[in-house]
């Protein structure tokens, strides 16, 4: 199918040749075309330019965008949109000066969300997450990565990932699925035992059900060590899951170096980044 969007007031963020990256002052500049057209063929952009250069041709569909602008959609590469309940009260704790670690030790943070997810039904988690994604879509987001990580038992993590798979199959947005069983140590587990469960029970089950594209670990002080992360990412890679990492939110944890070692797709947070990490 060939579609023409014509008379676009302004076509935003155009490139005549792909760029590897933009940085520094380059990030303040976006190329646009006024009074533009855009041709889409079989869900791919086939051509664009000023209306004065549009060649005579036949289209299956034409959209008149007079007075309107056309933008690329946002890609949100780090979301935790499958959850039950809310933790907004913790913002007050942060304003009062409590640290992430202190909030967690008081029963807040990730473990608070985990308890609620474990108690929620799969259908409820799905309906709530779908509503959040619909809101994001209406605000311009067209591609999301969604993580598990609020289950922290094999059963609850699989429940979250099945919800994410249902979202992927239901919503027109592009959805990528990440297994984050190692978000925190599950309540009631000794640390080493939980790492074993992630590696030997959760990851094989994720692979059997084809529930994730990526494996992620929270490699940071008070959560998972470099040794834990190495073990978990190695297990994930064995089952075909590409690594991603949460790292260096609380300290220089060694997570960035681990991300480089495993050719991780991304390494997120990075509040603590020294010369060695760079």
N, C-alpha and C positions, 0 to 999 in steps of 0.2 A: 504494500500500500504506500502511495506517495502523497504526502501532505505538504501544502504550502501555507505558511503563516506570513501574511503580507501586511504592508503599511505599518510596520512596527515603529512606534514612536522612538524607541531606543533599544537596541540589542546589546546586552551588557556582558562584558568579559569575553571578548572574542580574541582568538589567537590564529594567526595565519600559519604558524609553525609551532609544534609543541615545545614547552619549556620544561626543563628538568626541575627547576625550583625558582622561586622569587624570594628575595630577602632584603632586609634593610629598607632603604628608601624606595626600592622597587615596589614594595608592598602598598605604597600609598597611591599607586597608579593602576587604573583599570581601563583597558581599551574598550570602546563602545562604537557602535554604528548607529547614526540617526536615520530615520526613514528607511528601515531595513526590511529584508525578507529572510526567512529561514525555511529550508526544505528538509523534511524528515522522510526517510525511505526505509521501510521495514525496521522501525524503532531506532534508527541511527541517523545522525545529522549528515545529510548528503551535501548541502551547500548553504551558504549564507552570503549576504553582502547588501549594498545599497539598492533600493528599489530601481534606481536608474540602470542597474546592470542586470536585472532579472530578465532571463531569456524566455522567449515564447515556448511554452511546453504544456503538456497535459497533466493534470493532477486528479487523483481520486477524491481529494478533499481540500477545500480552501478555507482558511480562517482569517477573517479581517481583524487585525489588531490595532486599528486606528485609535490613537490616543492612549495606547497602552505600551508598557515596557515588558521585555522578556528577559528573564534571568535564568542562569543555571540554578538547580536546586542545591540545598545544603546537604553535605554528607556528614553525619554525626557518627564518628568512629569509636565512641566510648559511651555506652548507655547501660544503665541498670533499671530498665523500665518494667521488668516483671518483679513486682513486690506486693506485699499486703500491708495496708495501713500506711502511716506516715510518721516521720521522725522530725517534724519541724520544731518540736520543743527543744531539740538538741542545738538548734541555731542560737537559742537563748543561752544555753550552757557555753557555747563558743564565745558569744558576746561577753559573757562574764569572765572569760579568760581560761576556761577549761580546755585542755588539750584533747586531741583525738583519742589518745591512749587513756586519759582520765575518764572520758565519757564512756569508753568501752568497759573500763573496770567497774563503772557504776551500773552496768547492765544495759547500757545503750549501744549505739553503733550497730555493727554488722550482726552481732548475736541477737539483738532485739528484733531485727528484721527477720532473721532466720526462724525464730520461734513462730512468728506470724505466718510466714510462708509454709512452714511445716503443717500448720493447722488449717490453712486455706485449701479449698478445692481447686482442682485443675481448671474447671470451668470459670470459677470466679477470678482466678489469676489471669486467664485468657481475656475475659471481658474487660477487666480493668486495664490491662496492658494495651489492648486494641484501642480503647478510648484514648489513652495517652498518645499512641502513635497517630491516631486520627487528628488530634490536636496539633502534633508536631508537623504532620503533613500539611495541614491548613496554614501553618506559619512558614512553609517553604522547605521543609526537610523531605528529601526523596530517597535517601539511603541511610540505613542505620546498622550499627553493630549492636547486638543485644547480648549481654552476659548473664550467665547463671551466677551462683555464688551466694545466694541467700537461702540455700537449702541446707547444706552442710551435713546432710546424711545422704546415703546413696539414693534412697527413695525420693527424697525431696529435690535433690539436684536433677534427677531424671524427670521429675514432674515439671520443674522449671524449663528444662530443655525441650520437653514435649510441647509446652506452651509456646516457646519461641518458634518451634517448627510449625505449629499451627498458624502462628502469625505470619511466618514466611509464606505459607501456602495460601493465606487468606487475603493479605494486604498487597496492593499494587506497588508499594515501595520496595526498594531493594533491601533485603534483610540478610545479614551475616550473623552466624551463631557462634558464641564463644563459651566454652566450658571453663568456669572459674570456681571449681570445687575448693581450690586452695585460696579462698578469700580471707578466711580466718579458721582457726582450729575449732571444729564443731564442739558444742557444749557437751561435757562428759567424757570426751576423748583425751587420753594422754597424747602429747604432741606427736611422738614417733608413731603411735598407732594410727593417728589420723592421716599422717603422710602415707603410711602403708595402705590405708583404705582408699585414698585418692588414686594411688598408683596401681594397686592390684585389684580393686573392685570397681571404682567409679569409671576410670578411663577405659578399661575393657568393655564395660557396659555401654558407655557413650559410643564407642566404635561399633559395637554389635548393632545398635539401633540407628546408627548414622545420624546422631543428634547434634553434632557440632563440626564447625570448620576449623576452629582454633582452640588451643589450650592456653590458659592464663594463670599466673601466680602472683600473689601479693608478696613480693620479696622485700621485706622491710623490718625494721626493729619492732619486736613484739609480735611479729606474724610469722613469716617463713624465712629461713636462712638461705644463704647461697647454696649450701649443700642440699637443703630440701628442694629448692627451686631446680637445681641441676637434676635431681632425681625425678621430679615431676615432669619437667620438660622432656627429659630423655624418654620417659614412659609414653608421653603424648606423641612424640615424634615416631616412636615405634609403631604406633597405631595410625599414623598419617595425619596427626593434628599439628598444624603449624603454630609455633610459639608466639605468645604475646606476654608482656610483663607489666604489672604495676610495680613501681620501684621508687626509692629515694623520696618518699613523701615525708618521712620522719627523720631520716638520717642518710648519710652516704652508706648505703646498705650493701653495695656490690652488685645490685640488681642490673645496673646499666652494663657492666662488664659481662654479666651472665647473658643479657639480651644479645650483645654482640657475638658472644661465643656460639649461641644457637641461631644466629641470623633471624632474630625475632622480627615479626612484621611491624611491631610497634613497642615502644617503651614509654609508659605514661606516668604522669605526675611530675617527678623530677624536680621537686622543690629544693633538694640538696644536690647540687651538681658542681663538682670541683674540676680542676685541671685534668686530673687523671680520667675522670668520666668523659670529658669532652674529647 
